[in-house]
Amino acid sequence: MPHLMDRKTLRAARRADASGSGPTLEERDPARYPGARGAFALFGEVLLTGLLVTAGGILVVTLPAALAAGIRHLRRYAAAEQSHVRTFWQDWRKALPGGLVVGVACLILALLLLLDIDLANSGALPGGGVIAVVGWAGLATVAVGLLLAAGAWTPGHGWRRAVSGIPSALAADPVGALYLAAAAALTVIVTWMLTPLIIAGLGCAAFAVMAVPARRRR
């Protein structure tokens, strides 16, 4: 019986070590993201986050609030903290008032840039090719700015500080901004290919906001 108890204790210790919820069996630095150790489980959580962000951002102008709540949800999951669906919706409701202002501003900018691109491609404007390039670059900047602001939002600091911190975040990690632009482009492309894939695209975009700063620190 003591031998059986020792085996049970060892298995429990190994599970706690693997999950990051208990002491480690070997001397090593603790995992930065103890909740994200299983690749398949992490992928499932990214898809769940994408579904939540899609539901919360279905009105388009509510997308900033949904992204902010989704990114916080993934951060809690990766840190092995409580990451219930109800917590996502609590964050979404807190982020919604200022998020609507950000959403309206991003929507207006995106529509104006798309109009410029359409006019440039129609040949009605001189130097249409240059205007189109500027328009696409502007859309990428809006998308990256939205992701950075959503990632910086907290209930305590609000959207004003999150938006005002975009220039410094871009200057601090321009390569990371390119990664976020690629994540935004991927979301658009997969949605254009098959509309339901927007769930995976938004989940991956939220994950990219969480993962890119970790790459820089590492």
N, C-alpha and C positions, 0 to 999 in steps of 0.2 A: 504493500500500500504506500509506504513512503516513497518508493521508487516511482510509482504512478503519479503521486502528487508532485514530485520533482519534474516529471515530464510535462505535466499540465502547467506548472509554474513557468517552465522554460518556454513553452509555446505561447503563453500569455505575454511573457517578456519580449519574445520575438515580434509578436503582433504590435505591442506598444512601441517597440523600437522602429518597426517599419512605418507605422503611422505617424510617428513623431509625438504621440501623446504621452509617452513615458520616458524613463531613462534609457540611454543608449547602451547596447551590450559591448560596444567597442569605443575606445577613445577617438572621437572625431568631432568636427564642428557640427553643431545642429543644422538641420536642413533649413534653408531660407523659406521654402514653401512646403511645410510638412504635409499639408493636405493634398498636394498635387503630385504624389509619388506614382500613382497608377495612371499610365498613359490612357488606357481605355476609359477609366472613370473620369479622367480630366476631359477627354473628348466628349463624353456624355454630358458633363456639366457645361461645357462650352455650347453645345447644342441647346441645352435647357435655357441657358442665358440668352442665346439668340432668339428662342421662342418668346421669352419674357420681353426682350427688347422690342421684338416685332409687335407683340400685343400692346405694349405700352406706347410705342411710337407710331401706331397705325394711322394717326391723324397728321403725320409728318411734322407738324409744329410741336408735337409732344416728344419727338425723337430725342432731343437733347436730354430731357429728364429721364427717358428710358435708358439711354446710353449711360448716364451717370449712375443710375441705380444698378444697371447690369454690371458695370465695371466694379462697383463696390461689392456686389454679390460675388463676383469671381475672386476678388481679393480676400474676402472672408473665407471662401472655400479653400483657396490656396494656403491660407494661414491656419487651416484646420479649426476655424471658428464656426459658430452657428451661422448657417447660410440658408435659412428657410425661404421659401417663396414669399411668404407674408412679409419678410424683412425687405425683400425687393420692392414690394408695393408700398411699404412704409417710406422707403427712400424716394420712390417715384413721386409720391404725394408731396413730400417735402421739397423735391427739386422742381416740381411742376410750375409754381408761380413765376419764378425768374426764368425757368427753362422755356416757357412759352415765348417770352420776349426774345431769347436767343434763337428759338426755332423760327419765329417770324422773320427776324433779321437774316438768318441763313437762307430761308426760303426766298426772300426778295432778292438777295445777292445772287443766288443760284439761277433764278429766273432771268435776271438781267444779263448774266454771263451767257446763259443758253441762247438768249435772244441775239446777243452780239455774235455768237458762234454761227447761228443760223443765218444772220445777215452776211457774215463774212463768207460763208459757203455759197450764198446765192449769187455772189459776184456784184452785188449792188454797191459795195464799198471798195475804194481803192486800197490796195495792200491787204486784201482779205486774208491771205495766208498768215500774215503776221498777227492780225487781229484774232484769228482763230486760235493760234498758239497761245496768245495772251489770255484768251478766254478759258482755254483748257487749264492753263497754269493757275488762273484765278479760281476755278472750280476745285482744283486739287488743294489750293491754299485754304479755301473755305472748309473743305472736308477735314483736313489736318487740324485746323483751328478748332473745329467742332469736337473732334476726338480729344484733343489736348484739354480743352475746357471741361469736357465731360469727365475726363480722368482726374482733373484737379478739383472738381466740385466736392464739397463736403457740406453737411447741414450747418456746421458752425461758420464756415467762411462764405458760403453762398456763391452766386454766379459772378458777381462783380469782380471779386478777387480772382476767380478762375479765368475769366476772360482777359483781365488785365495782365495776367501772367503768361499769356500765349507768346508774346515776342521774346521774353527771356527764355522760355522753354525751347523755342525754335533755335535761338542763338546758342543755347547750351548743348544741344544735341541735333545738329542738322541731319546727320545720317539717320537718326531715329525718326525724324520727320519724314524722310524718304520711305522708311519702312511703313509708317502709318499711311502715307499716300498710297503705297502699294496695297495695303489692306483695304483702304477705301475703294480703290480701283477694282480689286478682286470682288468686293461686295457688289459693285455695279455690274461687273461682267457676268458673274454667276446668276444674278437676278435677271439680267437680260436674256441669258440662255434658258433659264427655267425659273419662273417666278418663286416657287416655294423654296428655292435655294437661298432666298434672302435670309432665312432663319440661320443657316450655317454661316453666311457671309457676315451678318451682324454679330453673331457669337464670336467669330474669329477676329473681327475688328475690335470688339471689347477685350478679347484676350491679348491682342497686340498692344493695346494701351497699357495693360498690366505688365506685359513681358518686356517691352522695349526698354523701360528704365532699368529693369533688372539686368539686361544685357550690358548697359552702360556701366553700372556699378561693378559687375563682375570683371 
